[in-house]
Amino acid sequence: MPQTIVEKIISNHAGKKVYRGEMAVVDVDMVMATDTTAPLTIQAFKRMGGEKVWDPEKMVLVIDHASPPPNQAIAVLHDLMREFAKEQNIKLYDIGAGICHQLMVENHHVKPGQIVLGADSHTCTYGALGAFATGVGSTDLAGAMLTGSTWVKVPDTIKVELNGELQAGVYAKDIILHLVGLLGIEGATYQAIEFTGEAVKAMSLDSRMTLANMVIEMGGKAGLVDMAGLELPYEFEPITPDEGAKYAKVISIDVSEIEPRVAGPHSPDNVKPISEFEGVPIQQAFIGSCTNGRLEDLHEAAKILKGKKIHPNVRFLIAPASRKVYLEAVKDGTAQILTEAGATFLPSGCGPCVGTHLGVPGNNENIASSTNRNFRGRMGNPNSNIYLGSPSFVAAAALNGEIVNPQKVLDEEGN
């Protein structure tokens, strides 16, 4: 019987063929926890009688969500993580190293065809590498730390065909926002999403990560991106679906018809063409997060802002996805362009996105953000409004002090 990608990956780890709706116990290739979840995970592990992690080389801890610590309580939790990592001989990425999902990919902790569990909802990002990666709770992760295995219900799959060529000024972020708006915030609950088509094959790894990252905003269990056209610094065997595999639905999108998209307050599925938001004043702009804080994203922002100054009423914050991304931006001059335009670079981490610190907006302020969520209070203040879009959208808003179509700015510059 033909199988989808997720059915194949789960079957490979269960030791038998399984299909949608079936339960399976699977071996896990890697687990990850951050400073928001690791302390609870460690406590659960010890309550289960855990003394040694099943395989220290298959676990990673990352301090990124409240990094550096904004208060004493969080500093103590960070110390707990450091002590556990040292005791168990586990790899720990400390303050400023980067955002967990960026680090997992750029340091090759995740490989195609693997099963990866992370105590963070955006673990689905690793589907850009053709891995079945999904977020779990702290207790489930603790069980995997102890046994090296977990149970899973094989998800149904939605196939998304992305064909055509993107317009200038339109990016993977616009595509995934379009899809979130189309399906709704619960439209793919506990389903895998397979991305394929001409447009996907032309995408960089950075762009594929953006696609996979936001499947959770539709309730998706995992996002799996077609690996055709993807180059990695190691050999790999891509897992492809069988001809005749059964899908819950197939969605075909001509990406050439998509104009820049924006998700307005207060939900990621409140998506409209940017023309419906143009003119909204912006007081803060933010580029970063596990969705859009990579070098490719900073390059697009620099195209908008080179030789210019941001609007005097706007605070423009940038948190690169990792220290490596920041150093690459320094080396190629991107960081200088953005800094001279008025941007403030923050330590690599999740703080502004989740609202722990380093960028909490004021009352009644509007924020243009490249992140993945805009629920009320998401950035730390329930009285502010978050508009989600691509890094080019954010840069154009920072430049003009209001939401404008980045395509217009690029046209003016001849880009």
Secondary structure, 3 states (H helix, E strand, C coil): CCCCHHHHHHHHHHCCCCCCCCEEEEECCEEEEECCCHHHHHHHHHHCCCCCCCCHHHEEEECCCCCCCCCHHHHHHHHHHHHHHHHHCCEEECCCCECHHHHHHHCCCCCCCCEEEECCHHHHHHHHHCCEEEECCHHHHHHHHHHCEEEEECCEEEEEEEECCCCCCCCHHHHHHHHHHHHCCCCCCCEEEEEECHHHHCCCHHHHHHHHHHHHHHCCCEEEECCCCCCCCCCCCCCCCCCCCCCCEEEEEEHHHCCCEEECCCCCCCEEEHHHCCCCECCEEEEECCCCCCHHHHHHHHHHHCCCCCCCCCEEEEECCEHHHHHHHHHCCHHHHHHHHCCEECCCCCHHHHCCCCCCCCCCCEEEECCCCCCCCCCCCCCCEEEECCHHHHHHHHHHCECCCHHHHHHHHCC
